[in-house]
Amino acid sequence: METVITAKLLLHVSEDEFKLLQDVSDAYRDACNYVSNLAFHQGEYNRINLQKMSYTYLRSELGLKSQMAISVTRTVVGKYSPEKRADLNKPVSFSISQCDFVANRDWSINISKGIVSLNTLDKRIKVPFSAKGYERYINESTRFGGAKLVISKNKAYLYTSIKLDSPEFCFDDNKVVGIDRGIINHAVTYDGEKTKFYSGTKLKETRAKYKAVRQSLQKRNTSSSRRRLKAIGKRENRYVNNMNHVLAKTLVAKAERGTTFVLEDLSGVRAATTKVKRKNRYISVSWPYYDFQEKLEYKARLAGDSVIYVNPRYTSQICPICHHIEKSARDRSKRMYTCKHCGYRSNDDRIGAMNIYQRGVDKIKKVVG
């Protein structure tokens, strides 16, 4: 099985080299905005047609290399999915200085020398790089894909996809971990014997602080407050990203190889906003469930584990002992579940993890026969 991850490379460039990379990333961003305006106002979202309409301008006026001019239309069309078009009232805007590179055309890498070769508007440059945290994935046999040059805080980064071979996996119903995701508890795991709680309080409190700061800045509505809003949003995203990364890494590290992690299928969670009190909708609807499961999926595959999904219906209402279903058995204020049929009592999130675990075991048994 093949797994694709994204590695972040820090480019060590001179002042002149940084200027070349800044120029090409700015030109690429401007090109994306030009094509985006063209697509929106002309109602044209076919990549080939957009390429024909914009290629000459991108080459002659913005100075992009041939492959870059072609890549621009790919980048723009990727932002105009049929689902997104219906809700747009203005063209998609590109604000970050960045440039998409095609492997072996716009960029290449020499592992033994520790350098990457990159196209610019002027010439091709070769610069050294470091890959803190990704060293174990980068060697002579690594298969690289496309890359994205990003300029941020006077530093140049190259994000590149890496294709990795994952260990073969076989389902074993004796190696199953049910995971109940939530807000008070970021995650609660149950493996058939032991329960582990991972608190979500710090994450909730931090996001609440960011929300309060955003609301204050939005009231000011000045150019400086808008810049601050953008910076706050990026900082919050980095924080949440790191919290999910650490949690997923911890779960995989503690699991025995060949473990199946079982999650609820929460694909419709955002559609449930009408069932949540207005004051709680921001936390409930924007909680980073999907980001966490994405991280868990690829980390699990690389470790020889797997992730499956089960129906979330009644996981917090059904007794894991006698299987009696009753909504009132869960006391949210006390975080407790008490079965009114058999009297079984436990933490309500633990009950969810137990039920998710059991549905995962049942699903695996059907798969393995």
Secondary structure, 3 states (H helix, E strand, C coil): CEEEEEEEEEECCCHHHHHHHHHHHHHHHHHHHHHHHHHHHHCCCCHHHHHHHHHHHHHHCCCCCHHHHHHHHHHHHCCCCHHHHCCCCCCCCCCCCEEEECECCCEEEECCCCEEEEECCCCEEEEEEECCCCHHHCCCCCEEEEEEEEEECCEEEEEEEEEEECCCCCCCCCCEEEEEECCCEEEEEECCCCEEEEECHHHHHHHHHHHHHHHHHHHHCCHHHHHHHHHHHHHHHHHHHHHHHHHHHHHHHHCCCCCEEEEECCCCHHHHHHHCCHHHHHHHHHCCHHHHHHHHHHHHHHCCCEEEEECCCCCCCECCCCCCECHHHEECCCCEEECCCCCCEEEHHHHHHHHHHHHHHHHHHHHHC
